Amino acid sequence: MQPILPNHLAGRWQTGTGGGQLLRDPVLGEALVRVDAQGLDLEAGFAFAREHGGKALRALTYRERAALLSAVVDVLQQNRDAYYDIATANSGTVRRDSAVDIDGAIFTLKHYARIGATLGDARHLPDGEAASLSKDGQFQSLHVQVPSRGLALLINAFNFPGWGLWEKAGPALLSGVPVVVKPATATAWLTQRMVEDVVKAGVLPAGALSIVCGSPAGLLDALQPFDLLSFTGSADTAQRIRSHPAIAREGVRLNVEADSVNAALLLPDGADRADRADGRALELLADEVVREMTVKSGQKCTAIRRVLVPAHCYDAAAAAIAERLARVSVGNPRNASVTMGSLVSRTQLDAVHAGLAALQAQTQTLVDGTAAPLIDADPQVACCIGPTLLGARDAGSDIVHETEVFGPVATLIPYGGSGNREQDIGEACALIRRGKGSLVASLYGTEAATLAATALELADSQGRVHVITPDVAGTQTGHGNVMPQSLHGGPGRAGGGEELGGIRALNFYHRRCALQASTAVLGALATGA
């Protein structure tokens, strides 16, 4: 029987009382490890995190907590090679894709360590200037932010077991809030190993970092009013979480990142012919679409799902994307010739096939990835599927704007043709908004004024607008890459949440309070943390 991964709760390692759920290599089908959380005393574990981990973290200044994050970074870097091995085995990712998760996590933690160092030896954050409440100005109101006295429960998705942990845990720990992470079961091994390495290194206070692997009963029941819950996953699960009494009645603060039918938009000024100087925008679009279809096998919440191009260059865009997709090799990530690995599980493969079939009922298949040959992998075992490009000549079809296939699938959609460029761009923006809110949209063109105006036009429905022009072709960070300096989240269907964004990430883990007092009392805040 395969070994079971221990949970870390109440300051000690614990195993569940059940038989556990088996994790398998999604390419080879081999059994890896088991996870089990049955029978854990969640209430006691959560209480230990609040009372011991929270108290110890709040006693530190932001600068001291930043030093803790730097120590975590050192631990992760020391064990980096082992993380790559686990990612290959448990997630089926090629090394490039594993780097997005593992090195991306380390980069994000370093960023928040630097932010913490700039906050200095304080234990609260000012929020704006003082406002006078009296005629003589001696009685004032000052808003401050202080660390929450609860814990942060992090429920993460399967696609980023490394980065998904630390992009949330980094700001939480820096804020002075203890963390309990519940990783998605399918890829829990990497998350568990990272937590195990950090806990065993002793770089964090007892109770500051806990992990629960598997599917424990009553996870949300153990939450209390001052706790925080950050969730990344499906909109259906988010809906169930929102209706839980801890959220609906007890006021546990909730942040959600859910489904997102992200779009890429080629503007008319860069869409005419590849032999023109401004035709470079079309090439950049094709490059980015293929990258987003294939990195992590399309299993990214920020991946491009809809590709909007002016109607007159639909065929050129289809050819450019197809030519690039023809270079993609799919199969066993251990083979050096493979450029795209597998989906994470048979369940995920079945979901992608089902979603693809639904889309294909109302679209044309331009590149059929289901027939792609696999390298060094048995198609009867491996959870692999090649990248598939669909075409929707009918841009008004509801399904292409509402269906997210969480895999290497994108749909090409034409727009415009009226002869009026402003009107055509307005039509494209309206089509993008039919996604009902997204994490990110990317724009491709050459005219700065047009790009700026279009970015603002879309800003109300997107968490991020990523603008790619020829002058930043070699330096832009990527449509789907989530950078800690920028906001991650989105309105509407995308969940309505916000993460990262530099120091803004700390807002979720703090409580804002208005202090009403004399100028002398408020002035004392500047000298006492």
C-alpha positions in Angstrom: 0.0 0.0 0.0 1.2 3.5 -0.9 2.4 5.8 2.0 -0.1 8.3 3.4 0.7 12.0 3.6 0.4 13.3 7.1 -1.6 16.4 7.9 -0.2 19.1 10.2 -2.8 20.4 12.6 -2.7 21.6 16.2 1.1 21.9 16.0 1.7 18.2 15.2 1.6 15.7 12.4 -1.6 13.6 12.2 -3.0 11.0 9.8 -6.7 10.4 9.2 -8.6 7.4 10.4 -9.8 6.3 7.0 -8.2 4.3 4.2 -7.2 7.4 2.3 -7.6 8.5 -1.3 -4.9 7.3 -3.8 -3.1 9.8 -6.0 -1.8 8.6 -9.4 0.7 9.6 -12.0 -1.6 11.1 -14.7 0.7 9.9 -17.5 1.9 6.5 -16.4 -1.1 5.6 -14.2 1.2 4.5 -11.3 0.1 4.8 -7.7 2.0 7.6 -5.9 0.7 8.4 -2.4 -2.5 8.5 -0.4 -4.2 11.4 1.5 -6.8 11.2 4.3 -8.4 13.7 6.6 -11.1 11.6 8.2 -11.5 11.9 11.9 -9.3 15.0 12.4 -10.3 17.3 15.2 -10.6 20.4 13.1 -12.0 22.6 15.9 -9.0 21.9 18.1 -6.6 22.4 15.2 -8.2 25.7 14.2 -8.2 26.9 17.8 -4.5 26.1 18.1 -3.8 28.1 15.0 -5.7 31.1 16.3 -4.4 31.0 19.8 -0.8 30.1 19.3 0.1 30.9 15.6 -1.9 34.1 15.5 -0.6 35.4 18.8 3.0 34.7 17.9 2.7 36.3 14.5 0.9 39.4 15.8 3.7 39.9 18.4 6.1 40.5 15.5 6.5 43.6 13.4 6.0 43.6 9.6 9.8 43.7 9.2 10.1 40.6 11.4 7.4 38.8 9.6 9.1 39.6 6.3 12.2 37.9 7.6 10.0 34.8 8.2 9.0 34.9 4.6 12.6 35.1 3.5 13.4 32.1 5.7 10.6 30.2 4.0 12.1 31.1 0.6 15.4 29.7 1.7 13.7 26.4 2.6 11.8 26.2 -0.7 15.0 26.9 -2.7 16.9 24.2 -0.9 14.2 21.6 -1.8 13.4 22.9 -5.2 14.6 19.8 -7.2 12.3 17.5 -5.2 9.4 19.8 -6.0 10.1 19.4 -9.7 10.1 15.6 -9.4 6.8 15.7 -7.5 5.2 18.0 -10.1 6.2 15.8 -12.9 4.8 12.7 -11.2 1.6 14.2 -9.7 0.7 16.9 -12.2 2.1 15.5 -15.4 3.8 18.9 -16.2 6.8 19.5 -18.3 9.6 21.4 -16.6 8.6 24.8 -18.1 5.1 24.4 -16.6 6.4 23.2 -13.3 8.6 26.4 -13.1 5.5 28.6 -13.4 4.2 26.9 -10.3 7.3 26.3 -8.2 9.6 29.2 -9.2 6.5 31.5 -9.4 5.7 30.7 -5.8 9.3 31.5 -4.7 9.2 34.8 -6.7 5.9 35.8 -5.1 7.2 35.1 -1.6 10.3 37.2 -2.2 8.2 40.0 -3.4 6.1 40.1 -0.2 9.2 39.8 1.9 10.5 42.9 0.2 7.2 44.7 0.8 7.2 43.7 4.5 10.7 45.1 4.9 9.5 48.5 3.7 6.7 48.5 6.3 9.2 48.6 9.1 8.7 48.0 12.8 5.0 48.6 12.9 2.2 46.3 13.8 -0.7 48.2 12.2 -1.2 50.0 8.9 -2.5 53.6 8.6 -5.4 54.0 6.2 -5.6 57.6 5.0 -5.2 60.9 6.8 -6.9 61.9 10.0 -10.2 63.9 9.6 -11.3 66.6 12.1 -14.5 65.9 14.0 -14.6 69.1 16.1 -14.5 72.8 15.3 -11.1 73.3 17.0 -9.6 70.3 15.2 -8.5 68.6 18.5 -10.9 65.6 18.1 -10.2 63.6 15.0 -11.0 60.3 13.2 -8.2 58.1 11.9 -8.6 54.8 10.1 -6.2 52.0 10.8 -5.8 48.4 9.6 -4.9 45.8 12.2 -4.3 42.0 11.6 -7.4 39.8 11.9 -7.4 37.7 15.1 -8.8 34.7 13.2 -7.1 32.3 10.9 -7.0 32.2 7.1 -8.4 29.0 5.6 -7.0 28.6 2.0 -8.9 26.2 -0.2 -6.9 25.9 -3.4 -7.4 24.5 -6.9 -5.5 21.5 -8.4 -3.7 23.4 -11.2 -1.2 25.4 -9.0 -0.4 23.3 -5.9 2.8 25.4 -5.2 2.0 29.0 -6.3 -1.6 28.6 -5.1 -0.4 28.0 -1.6 2.2 30.8 -1.3 0.4 33.6 -3.2 -2.2 33.5 -0.5 -0.1 32.4 2.5 2.6 35.0 1.9 0.3 38.0 2.4 -1.5 36.3 5.2 1.6 35.5 7.2 3.0 39.0 6.5 -0.2 40.4 7.8 0.1 38.4 11.1 -2.6 35.8 10.3 -2.0 32.0 10.7 -2.8 29.8 7.7 -4.6 26.5 7.3 -4.3 25.3 3.7 -6.7 22.7 2.1 -5.2 21.8 -1.2 -7.1 20.1 -4.0 -6.8 16.4 -3.5 -5.7 15.5 -7.0 -2.3 17.4 -6.7 -2.0 17.7 -2.9 1.4 16.1 -2.8 3.4 19.2 -3.8 1.6 21.4 -1.4 2.0 18.9 1.5 5.7 18.5 0.8 6.3 22.3 0.8 4.4 22.7 4.1 6.3 19.7 5.6 9.7 21.1 4.6 8.8 24.6 6.1 7.4 23.1 9.3 10.3 20.8 9.9 12.8 23.6 9.3 11.2 25.4 12.3 11.2 28.8 10.6 7.6 29.7 11.5 6.0 29.9 15.0 4.0 26.8 16.0 0.5 27.0 14.6 1.3 29.6 11.9 1.1 27.1 9.1 -1.2 24.0 9.0 -2.3 21.7 6.2 -5.3 19.4 5.8 -5.2 16.9 2.8 -8.1 15.0 1.6 -11.8 15.7 2.2 -12.5 16.3 5.8 -16.1 16.5 7.1 -17.1 19.8 8.6 -14.2 21.9 7.3 -16.2 25.1 7.1 -18.1 24.3 10.3 -14.9 24.9 12.3 -14.7 28.5 11.1 -15.5 31.4 13.5 -16.7 35.0 12.8 -13.2 36.6 12.6 -11.7 33.9 10.4 -11.0 34.4 6.7 -11.7 32.1 3.8 -9.9 32.4 0.4 -11.3 30.0 -2.2 -10.1 29.2 -5.7 -12.2 26.8 -7.7 -15.4 26.3 -9.6 -18.4 28.7 -9.5 -20.6 25.8 -8.4 -18.4 25.1 -5.3 -18.2 28.8 -4.6 -22.0 29.1 -4.6 -22.2 26.3 -2.0 -19.5 28.0 0.1 -21.4 31.3 0.0 -24.5 29.7 1.4 -22.7 28.0 4.3 -23.8 29.4 7.7 -20.2 30.4 8.6 -20.3 32.8 5.6 -24.0 33.7 5.4 -24.7 34.2 9.1 -21.4 34.4 11.0 -19.8 36.9 8.6 -16.6 35.0 7.9 -14.8 37.1 5.3 -14.7 35.3 1.9 -12.6 35.9 -1.2 -13.5 33.9 -4.3 -11.7 33.3 -7.6 -13.9 31.2 -9.8 -14.6 30.4 -13.5 -13.4 32.8 -16.2 -13.9 32.8 -20.0 -10.9 35.1 -20.7 -10.5 36.8 -24.0 -7.7 38.0 -26.3 -8.7 40.9 -28.7 -6.8 41.9 -31.9 -7.6 45.5 -32.7 -8.2 46.5 -36.3 -5.2 48.8 -36.5 -2.9 45.7 -36.2 -5.0 43.2 -38.1 -4.6 43.8 -41.8 -1.7 41.8 -43.4 1.4 40.2 -42.0 3.6 41.9 -44.6 2.7 45.3 -43.2 4.6 46.8 -40.3 1.5 46.8 -38.0 0.8 43.1 -38.9 3.2 42.2 -36.2 0.3 42.4 -33.8 -1.3 39.4 -35.4 1.9 37.4 -34.9 2.0 38.4 -31.3 -1.6 37.4 -30.8 -0.9 33.9 -32.3 2.2 33.5 -30.1 0.2 34.3 -27.0 -2.8 32.2 -27.8 -0.7 29.1 -28.4 1.3 29.7 -25.2 -1.9 30.0 -23.2 -3.4 26.9 -24.8 -0.4 24.8 -24.0 1.1 26.0 -20.7 -0.1 23.7 -18.0 -2.1 22.0 -20.8 -4.5 24.9 -20.7 -5.3 24.3 -17.0 -5.0 27.9 -15.9 -7.8 30.1 -14.6 -6.2 32.9 -16.6 -5.8 31.0 -19.9 -7.2 32.5 -23.2 -10.5 30.8 -24.0 -11.9 33.3 -26.6 -9.8 34.8 -29.4 -11.5 37.8 -31.1 -10.2 39.1 -34.4 -11.5 41.4 -37.1 -13.7 39.4 -39.5 -11.4 40.1 -42.5 -8.4 38.4 -40.9 -10.2 35.4 -39.4 -8.6 33.0 -41.9 -5.1 34.5 -41.4 -5.4 34.2 -37.6 -6.6 30.6 -37.9 -3.7 29.8 -40.1 -1.1 31.5 -37.8 -2.4 29.7 -34.7 -2.6 26.4 -36.4 0.9 26.6 -37.8 2.2 27.2 -34.2 0.1 24.4 -32.7 1.5 22.0 -35.2 4.9 22.3 -33.4 3.5 21.2 -30.1 4.4 17.7 -29.0 2.2 16.0 -26.4 3.0 13.1 -24.0 5.2 12.0 -21.2 6.9 15.1 -19.6 10.0 13.0 -18.8 10.7 12.8 -22.5 12.9 15.8 -23.6 11.0 16.1 -26.9 7.6 16.7 -25.2 6.5 20.3 -25.0 3.1 19.7 -23.4 2.3 17.2 -20.7 -1.0 15.8 -19.4 -4.1 16.9 -17.6 -4.0 16.2 -13.9 -6.4 13.2 -13.8 -8.8 11.0 -15.7 -11.7 13.0 -14.1 -10.3 16.2 -15.6 -9.7 14.5 -19.0 -13.3 13.4 -19.0 -14.5 16.9 -18.1 -12.4 18.4 -21.0 -13.8 15.9 -23.5 -17.4 16.7 -22.3 -16.9 20.5 -22.5 -15.2 20.2 -25.9 -18.1 18.2 -27.3 -20.5 20.8 -26.1 -18.6 23.6 -27.9 -18.1 21.5 -31.0 -21.8 21.2 -31.4 -21.9 25.0 -32.3 -18.5 25.6 -33.7 -16.1 24.4 -36.4 -13.0 22.4 -35.4 -10.0 24.1 -36.9 -7.3 22.1 -35.2 -8.3 18.7 -33.7 -6.1 17.9 -30.7 -8.0 14.8 -29.8 -6.3 13.0 -32.6 -2.8 14.1 -31.7 -0.2 11.3 -31.3 1.3 10.9 -27.9 5.0 10.6 -27.3 6.2 7.9 -24.8 2.7 7.6 -23.4 -0.1 5.0 -23.7 -3.3 6.8 -24.8 -5.3 4.2 -22.9 -3.7 5.3 -19.7 -2.3 8.8 -20.0 -4.6 11.8 -19.3 -3.3 13.6 -22.4 -5.1 15.6 -25.1 -3.6 17.8 -27.8 -4.5 21.5 -28.1 -7.8 22.1 -30.0 -8.7 25.3 -31.8 -12.3 25.9 -32.6 -13.9 28.5 -34.8 -17.2 30.3 -34.3 -18.2 32.2 -37.4 -21.4 33.1 -35.5 -19.9 35.5 -32.9 -23.3 35.7 -31.2 -23.4 32.1 -30.1 -24.1 31.9 -26.4 -22.1 28.8 -25.7 -18.7 30.2 -26.7 -19.0 33.1 -24.3 -20.4 31.0 -21.4 -18.4 27.7 -21.6 -15.0 27.4 -20.0 -13.2 24.1 -21.0 -10.4 23.8 -18.5 -7.9 22.4 -20.8 -6.0 23.2 -24.1 -9.1 24.6 -25.9 -9.7 28.0 -27.4 -12.3 29.4 -29.8 -11.6 31.9 -32.6 -14.4 34.5 -33.0 -14.7 37.1 -35.8 -16.1 40.6 -35.2 -16.8 43.8 -37.1 -16.9 44.3 -40.8 -19.1 47.4 -40.6 -16.4 49.6 -42.1 -16.5 51.8 -39.0 -13.5 51.0 -36.7 -15.0 52.6 -33.6 -18.2 50.7 -34.0 -16.3 47.4 -34.6 -14.2 47.8 -31.5 -17.4 48.5 -29.5 -18.9 45.3 -30.8 -15.8 43.4 -29.8 -15.9 44.8 -26.3 -19.6 43.9 -26.0 -18.7 40.3 -27.0 -16.0 40.1 -24.3 -18.4 41.4 -21.7 -20.7 38.5 -22.5 -18.2 36.4 -20.5 -19.9 38.1 -17.5 -16.7 39.1 -15.8 -13.2 37.7 -16.3 -9.8 37.5 -14.6 -7.9 39.0 -17.6 -8.3 40.2 -21.2 -5.4 40.9 -23.5 -5.3 43.5 -26.3 -3.0 43.4 -29.4 -2.4 46.4 -31.6 0.0 49.3 -32.4 -1.9 52.5 -31.8 -1.4 53.6 -28.2 -4.5 55.9 -28.0 -6.8 53.1 -29.3 -5.3 50.5 -27.0 -5.6 52.8 -24.0 -9.2 53.7 -24.7 -10.1 50.0 -25.3 -8.4 49.0 -22.1 -10.5 51.5 -20.1 -13.6 50.4 -21.9 -13.0 46.8 -20.7 -11.7 47.6 -17.2 -15.1 47.4 -15.5 -15.5 43.7 -16.5 -11.9 42.5 -16.0 -9.6 42.0 -13.1 -6.6 42.8 -15.4 -6.2 44.2 -18.9 -2.9 43.1 -20.5 -1.8 45.2 -23.5 0.8 43.7 -25.9 2.4 45.9 -28.5 5.5 45.2 -30.7 7.7 47.5 -28.5 7.2 45.2 -25.4 7.1 41.9 -27.3 10.3 40.7 -25.6 9.5 42.1 -22.1 5.8 41.6 -21.5 5.0 39.1 -18.7 2.3 37.1 -20.5 -1.5 37.2 -20.7 -1.8 34.3 -18.2 1.1 35.0 -15.8 -0.1 36.3 -12.5 2.4 38.8 -11.2 2.4 39.7 -7.5 2.7 43.4 -8.4 -0.7 43.3 -10.2 -4.2 42.5 -9.1 -5.4 38.9 -9.5 -9.2 38.4 -9.4 -12.2 39.6 -11.4 -15.8 40.7 -11.2 -19.0 38.8 -11.8 -18.5 35.2 -12.9 -14.8 35.4 -12.0 -15.8 35.4 -8.4 -15.7 39.1 -7.4 -12.5 38.6 -5.4 -9.1 40.3 -5.3 -5.7 38.9 -4.5 -2.1 40.2 -4.8 -1.7 43.6 -6.3 1.3 44.5 -4.2 0.5 45.8 -0.8 -3.2 45.6 -1.6 -3.1 41.8 -0.9 -2.7 42.7 2.8 -6.1 44.4 2.9 -8.0 41.0 3.0 -6.1 39.9 6.1 -6.6 43.1 8.0 -9.6 44.7 9.7 -10.2 48.4 9.2 -11.2 50.4 12.2 -11.9 54.1 12.8 -10.2 55.5 15.8 -11.8 58.7 17.2 -9.6 60.5 19.7 -7.6 63.6 20.5 -4.7 64.6 18.3 -2.4 63.6 21.2 -3.7 60.1 21.3 -3.7 59.7 17.6 -0.2 61.1 17.5 1.0 58.4 19.9 0.2 55.8 17.2 3.2 57.1 15.2 5.6 56.3 18.1 4.0 53.0 19.3 3.4 50.0 17.1 
